[in-house]
Amino acid sequence: MTEHAHSGHSHAHSHTHAVSPDADRRWLRAALFLLVAYMAVEVVIGFLAQSLALISDAAHMLTDAVSIVLALVAMRLAARPARGGYTYGLKRAEILSAQANGITLLVLSVWLAYEAVQRLISPPAVTGGLVVVTALSGVVVNLICTWLLSKANRSSLNVEGAYQHILTDLFGFIATAISGLVVLVTGFQRADAIASLIVVALMLKAGTGLVRESGRIFMEAAPAGIDPDALGDHLVATEQVVEVHDLHIWQITSGQPALSAHILVAPGGDCHKVRRTLHALLSTEYGITHATLQVDHLGEQDEDELLTLGPGPESGQPSGSHCDDSHGPVHRPGPHRH
């Protein structure tokens, strides 16, 4: 008996968030308008004051604006229903957006680091007062933008990418304000370049995190916090289950984990009951509501062979493995589970 159960159908609406996508878009658009207006002013003042810290903040604000535009486009694409060859829809557009945000942060940090080092070697005259006033007003603008984005759904890596951009910018403005004050009080011109390097360090940290997290999703890695081996052992410990293999766990997009597995049930066991039990376990203990389980009875003649853990046949699989080319560990009850 073979049963394919697609719990994704029964949980089609289980991936809703506390904040609706429409509300998310409103918060993002408000932040975008504020950023673009302030950025235009800051670029002019940065050149007048000859402050790399201000210009670097303005450049980072440009990436903030781009990140929000990308987030808005990705949200619109992700909302489209699945059709044609895109059986999951375009939900991963949000992950592409997050990765683009991370890469722009990394590229910009390299350019700013180079400029900052040049200015450490040969510092230009910086107008400290202008820098302080502009940076402090930038802190206010970024605090408002940070608050706006914190109202959106940050469990989305896409929204989190835009949020990280703006949060980094906020810290950058604080560093720039301090550097302007140092220049104003002490005349130490290199403080401006040092503030730029602080911004660079923050950008590298945020960019690396976004690229790593989006890369995990593209490489079909298990969601952070879920150990596939421990989960497989948990499934096989369920009553009537004698083997779990071809276990795959991945993320369709942020906050939407998915799982598929082949489950072998003891002869005479209730496949329907086992499937329902496993779905409930996955949903309540792991938050996985999109699961596809193939549940089969183990053939009577294979039972003794299955429990023999000797060398496998030419396929390289353990003796008694149900599939000739199963992927990943084979989970069985008892001390030798893999």
N, C-alpha and C positions, 0 to 999 in steps of 0.2 A: 504494500500500500504506500503510495507516495502522495504527499500533500504539500502544496506550495501555498503558504499563507503570507499575504502581503498586508502587513498591519498598516502600511502607509495609507491604504484606502480608508481604513476605519478611523485613522487619526489625521485626516486631511486638513483639519483646521486646528491641530494641536500646536502649531508652530507660531501662533500669534504672540505678540509681545505686549508688555504692559503699556508701551507707547505705540500708537498707531503710526504706520508709515507716513500718512498725511501730516500728522503732528510733527514727525521727524523732519519732513521737508520744510515745514514752516519755520522751525527753529534754525535749520541750516541756512535757509534763504535770508533770515534776519541777520545772522552772523556774517554771511557773505556781503551783504550791503554795507554793513558797518566796517568790515575789513577793507574793502575796495576804496571806500571814501577816505579812510584814514591813511591807507598806504600811499595814495596820490600825494597827500600833504607831506608825509614823512620823507619821501624820495627827494622832494624839493629842499626841505630843511637839511637833510643829510648831506647833500652836495654843498649847500651854503655854509654849513658848519664844518665841512671836511671830516665828518665822522664816519669811519668804516663801521663802527658798531651800529649807528643808525641806519646806514645803507644796508648792512647785513640783516638787520631786523626787518627793513622794508622788503628785501629780497625774500626773506623767510615768510613775510606776510603774503607775498605773491604766491608762494607755494601753498600757504594756508587757503587762499582764495581758490587756487586750482584744485586743491584737495577737496574742498566743499563742492565745487562744480562736478568733479569726478564722482563724489558721493551721491549727489543729486541725480546724475545721469544713471549711475549704477542702480540706484533704488528704483528708478523708473523701469529700467530693463529687467530687474529682478522681479518686478511685480507682474510681468507679462506671463500669461499661462503657458504651461508646457505644451509644445506642439511640434510636429515634424520630427527632425532628428534630435532636437533638444528635449530629451525626455524628462529632464529635471527643470526645464525652463531655462532662464538665463540668470539663475540665482548666483552663479559664481562671478558674474560681472562685479559684484560687490567685493569679492576677493581680489580680482584684477585691480580694482580701484585702490584697495588697501596696499597692494604690492607696489603700484605706481607711486602712491604717497610715500612709502618707505624708501623707494629708490631715489625719488627726487630729494628727500632729506639727506641721503647719503652723498649724492652727487654735489649738492649745494654745500654740504659741510666740507668737502674736499677743496672746493674753490675758495670758500671763506677762510679755511685754515691757511691756505697759501697766501692770501692777501694779508691776513693777520700777522703772519711771520715776517712778511716784507715790511710791515709797519712797525713791528718790534725792532727790526734792524735800523730802519730809518723813519722815525715817527714824524708825521706832519703836524702842523699847528691845528689843534682842535678847539672849537669854540665851546667851552665847557657848559656855560649857562644855557645855551640853546639846546645842547644835548640833554641836560637834566630836565628842562621843561617838556621837551618832545617825548622823552622816554617815560616820564611820569604820566603824561596824557596817554601814551601807548599802553602803560600798565592798566589804566582805567578801561580803555577800549578792549584790551584782551581779557580783563576780568569779566566784562559784560559778555564777550563772545564765548568764554569758557563756561560761564553760567548758562548761556543759551544752548550750547552743545551738550552740557551735562543733563539737560532736560530731555534730550533725545535718547534713543535706545542704544546704550553703549555696549550691549552684548554683541551688537553687530560689529565685526572687525572693520567694516567700511566706515561706520560712524566713529569708531574708536580711532581710526587712522586720522580723520579730520580733527578729532579732539586732541590727539597727541601733538599734531602740528601746532595748534593754537596754544596748548599748555606750554610747549617748548618755547614758543614766542613770548609768552607771559614771563617766564623765567629770564629769557633773553633781555627783555625790556628792563627788568629789575637790575640785571647786571650792568646794562648800559647806563641806567640812571646813576648807579653807584660810581661807575667809571667817570661819568660827566662831573659828578660832585668832586671826585678825587682830582680831576684836571683843574676844576675851578678853584679848589682850596689849596692844592699843593703845586700845581703846574706840571704834574707828572703825566706827560703826553702818552706814554706807553700804556696807560690804564685803559685807553680805548681799545687797543689791540688785544689786551688781556681779556677784556669783556667779550670781544668777538670769539676768542678761543673757548670761553665758557659756553657761549651759545653753540659753538661747533661740537663740544663734548655732549651737550644735551641732544643735539640733532642726531649725532651718531648713535646714541643710546636708543632714541625713539625709532629711528630708521631701521636699525638692526632688528629690533623687536618686531616691527611690522613685517619686514621681509621674511624673518624666520617663521612667524605665525602663518602668514599667507602661503609660504612655501610648504609648510606641513600639510595644509589643506590641498594644495595642488599635487603633492606627492602621495596623496591618499593615506597619510599617516593617521593613526588612531588619535582621537581628541585628547588633548592634554588632560591628565587626571584619570584616564581609563587605561588600565593594564590589560591588554588582550589575553595574556596567559592566565592571569588571575580570573578574568571574566569567563574564559573557557572552562577553567576548573570549577567555577561556580555553577555553570550550566550543567556540566556532566555530573555534578553532585545531586542533581534533581532526580527524584524517584522515577524509575523505569528507563532513564537515559543510560545507555552503555557506551556511547562514543559521540564526540563532537569534533568535526573537522571542517576544512574549508571555511574557517571562521575569519570574516573580514569586517573590520570596523573603520569607518571613515567619516568625513564631514562633507555634506553637500554644500553648505555654506556655514557661516558663523551660527552656532547654536542649533544646528540641525544635524545631529549625528545619525548615521545609518549603519545597519548591520545586516550581514547575511551569513548563514551557516547551514551545514548539513548535519542533521541530528539523527542518530540511530537509536531506536527504542527496542527494548527487550521483546522477544517473541510473545505475542498475546497482550502486549501493552496497549494502552489507549493513546493513539497518536494525537487525536483531537485534544484530549485533556492535557497531554504533555506540551503541545504547542501553546495552548492558552496559558498554562502555568509559566512557560518560559517568556512569553510576551509580557505577562504581568510583572515578572521578575526584572526584565530589561527596562520596562517603563518606570517602575517604582524605585529601583535601586540604582539605575544607571542613567535615567532620563532619556533612554533610547526608545522612541515611539515609532520610528520608521524601521521596521525589521522584517526581513524576508527569511523564513525558516523552511527548509525542505526537511520534512520529517518522514523517515522510513522505518519499517520493521526490519530488524536484523533477521536474516534467514536462519532457520533452525540448524542447518548443516554448517553454518559459518560461526556459530557461537563459540565453540571450543577454540577454533582457529583464531578468532578475534582476541581472545584473552591470552594467547601465546605471544610473548614479547621477544621471540627469536628474530634472527636476521630476515629481512624481507626478500621477496623475489627480485627478479632483474629490474623491476621498476624502481628499486631503492626504498620503497616504503616498508614500514614494519609489517611483519606477518599478520595477515588478517585485515589490513587496511581496506576499507570498503571501496575507495576510489584509487585507481592506478596512479593518478597524477594529482592527488590532493595537495593543496597549497598550505604551507605553514604547519605548525604542530598538530598532532592528533591527540585529543584529550580523552582519557579513559578513567573510570573510577579506580580508586585504590592508590597506593603509594607511588606507582610508576604511571604517571598520568600522561606523559608526552612520548 
